[in-house]
Amino acid sequence: MVLSAFVYRAMLPLYPDDLRQVFGEEMAETFAEDLECARRERGVSGVIAVWGRAGFEIVTIAIPGRLASAALTARALSVALHLAVVVAIIAVGAIREAMPRHEWHGVVGLHLRPSAGRR
């Protein structure tokens, strides 16, 4: 239970700053109480259920709340765009390297030789 409470507190920075500053301590205490109550009443399945609700809350409240910040959204979009470009460049390079030199997309390249009259 102590480890669960520690992990939950470590996840609190995922919530928007204003929400965490006002309710962070209360959220951590409520989580610890819910966890203990669920453990007493239902055992491991109760603990799993509390963690499931906490995970759902992180995905539906914390992360969207953080992304609502215009500055963070711009940074996240910039990082995503840069990653997409880098992945695309690596993918094209890998595909090109995997193909035989005389073929490109299944088209056999012509090897032109100088005609006998031209040298």
Summary of the structure (lengths in Angstrom):
residues: 119
radius of gyration: 27.8
end to end distance: 84.4
largest distance: 95.2
contacts: 251
relative contact order: 0.08
helix: 77%
strand: 3%
